[in-house]
Amino acid sequence: MDSSLSASTTMLTCSSKLHHYPPRSFRFLSFSLPIFRKLGICPKFLSKSPNLTVRSSSSITAKPSWEFQKKGSGKEQDNKLRALREIFTRPGVNVDAYIIPSQDAHQSEFIAECYMRRTYISGFTGSAGTAVVTKDKAALWTDGRYFLQAEKQLNSSWDLMRAGNMGVPTPSQWLNTVLAPGCRIGIDPFLFSSDAAKEFKEDISKGNHELVFLYDFNLVDEIWKESRPNPPKEPIRLHDLKYAGVNVSSKLSCLRSELRNAGASAIVISMLDEIAWLLNLRGNDIRHSPVMYAYLVVEIDGVKLFVDDTKVTPEVMEHLTNAGIELRAYESILSEIESLAAKGANLWLDTSSVNAAIVNAYESACYKYPWDSATKSRKKRTANLDSNGQSGGPCAVYRSSPVSLSKAVKNDAELEGMRNCHLRDAAALAQFWAWLEDEIQRDVVLTEVEVADKLLEFRSHQDGFLDTSFDTISGSGANGAIIHYKPESDSCSTVDGKKLFLLDSGGQYIDGTTDITRTVHFGEPSARERECFTRVLQGHIALDQAVFPENTPGFVLDAFARSSLWKVGLDYRHGTGHGVGAALNVHEGPHSISFRFGNITPLLTGMIVSNEPGYYEDHHFGIRIENLLYVKEEDTPNRFGGIGYLGFEKLTFVPIQTKLVDISLLSVAEVEWLNSYHLQVWEKVSPLLDGSARQWLWNNTQPIIKL
């Protein structure tokens, strides 16, 4: 179906209006910078023509995915949409449209099953997307990673909106077009960051629409009912100091210094990985992400953790007590926020991550309590505190979370853990690839799911392995072009030895987190496939070797990875690099490497980032090469302007298939890089292997020669 809006789009009749419901050493780095919460992979690909034909030796042709979109069989209402729309007219609801985002109350990328409301209502399982339901229409927005997946999963009741493509409206633009002026658009304020809700409110006001916060219940939950999964109850565990590197008391002390410097007396932290990192705790509430559902309020003289106390083991309780941390019920966070305002606390709010319900609760409470004219501005950035850390009255301090940036800059212990787990992970991958190549050569039929399961088996034998860090992307042939493809047992393909095979996978270990992609061919690749692969490799090498001034934001480096593809008119629809947590989320901010220049967070020494350029031909094949890197200081012969220069050091050591390399396209320096990398792979990983896996590693790390 066409994603563009028709001039004859039906206008909806709106209901009457009702009122709203109410450097190595640990340090905090308080840069007031935008935080790029949609990590690493970015939705934008513009094309004015339906075919991009490139004049090259391999005649590469790229087709945008909308040419292949399946036509729906009609606009039949499914039962879920019908039930949801029936709630629109309830007293106390009375809305004309409802927005269902992907996130939970903590803006998490991966979420517990009980919070997968957008998946439940739409059937689309990708991690990024927004569903919008009106009284007679339903549309879903997602980015370029998921276009093909959404085409397969959405039924004919849904319109697919390919976000970032030319002519595709935003959800607010679409609503302003399909709704008659003066409608009420409902959201669950816990599921939107304060910034997102504010921006959306401003955008829909152009259509004279009203944004309605529905606090009492989530509309999707109302129809999900008994079939909705129970909230997670997994126990919380300690993250050992030998892996964390810094104790909780030191982290809290540094955070309190930041509060004082900013004129704040308290901060509310809602990002789950920030809470886990700050408290040296890990959880198991979300698949692939070792975090627990919680909020944290840190004051000058106390700390409160809002969490389900049934998850707190005696060992964890002792750890929290020793750090001076009190427990509170998870559901009581809003009453605590109101109490902070009542006692005059200046609350640090990162409105890019803290949900609209919390921010609105604090701002509303501020109006209830008197304060003198010197501190009356609710948007004041600093305030004068008394000896108890309180001001003459409550006011918000609007800044990016200081925890986000400090967590991103890894200390020595965290980097050591990441190095160690990557070597064990590399050993598991060598064993896996040796096994898979042998199976394919013996014509054993294997599905994409069976291959992913076997990789999990090899990883699970490694010391300290806990879980995968995301659903393994195991894509043969055309499925490799689905950037975040997830194979399902009842619909996946078999691994075809005559086609490209893309495998993107990662592990969660007790001491670190991995993320690696390799693309291989088990037979004879075509010249076209080799050229595409080689150009992706050239971009990977260019970024790996980049040297750049300190304080350089990631977007400056993005073109390094795309340049070789650009030379023949090719590109890819995702960012080049995302941050990675140390035994935490596989995607973390605030930094990234992407063409989106809005994220000006500088790359700092100790940050970890992925290097993953790619190329994808819809319905044909996909190519991606991914290593993890960490930022290090470079000893340059000059220091222009008196500043230092930075570069990257590799964490990932797994062979890159040389069969797919067109050596004629590589420079001598690029050949030297590849041979040097493979020598490092052999030296670092071979001591962990024996037998066929060690032989496979030897075979795949031999130098190539440019004649």
Secondary structure, 3 states (H helix, E strand, C coil): CCCCCCCCCCCECCCCCCCCCCCCCCCCCCCCCCCCCCCCCCCCCCCCCCCEECCCCCCCEECCHHHHCCCCCCCCCCHHHHHHHHHCCCCCCCCCEEEECCCCCCCCCCCCHHHCHHHHHHCCCCCCCEEEEECCCEEEEECCCCHHHHHHHCCCCCEEEECCCCCCCCHHHHHHHHECCCCEEEECHHHCEHHHHHHHHHHHHCCCCEEEECCCCCHHHHHHHHHCCCCCCCCCEECCHHHHCCCHHHHHHHHHHHHHHHCCCEEEECCHHHHHHHHCEECCCECCECCCCCEEEEECCEEEEECCHHHCCHHHHHHHHHCCEEEECHHHHHHHHHHHHHCCCCEEECCCCCEHHHHHHHHHHHCCCCCCHHHCCCCCCCCCCCCCCCCCCCCEEECCCHHHHHHHCCCHHHHHHHHHHHHHHHHHHHHHHHHHHHHHHCCCCCEHHHHHHHHHHHHHCCCCEEEECCCCEEEEHHHHHCCCCCCCCCCCCECCCCCEEEEEECEEECCEECCEEEEEECCCCCHHHHHHHHHHHHHHHHHHCCCEECCCEHHHHHHHHHHHHHCCCCCCCCCCEEECCCCCCCCEEEEEECCCCCCCCECCCCCEEEECCEEEECCCEEEECEEEEEEEEECCCCCHHHCCEEEEEECCCCCCCHHHCCHHHCCHHHHHHHHHHHHHHHHHHHHHCCHHHHHHHHHCCCCCCCC
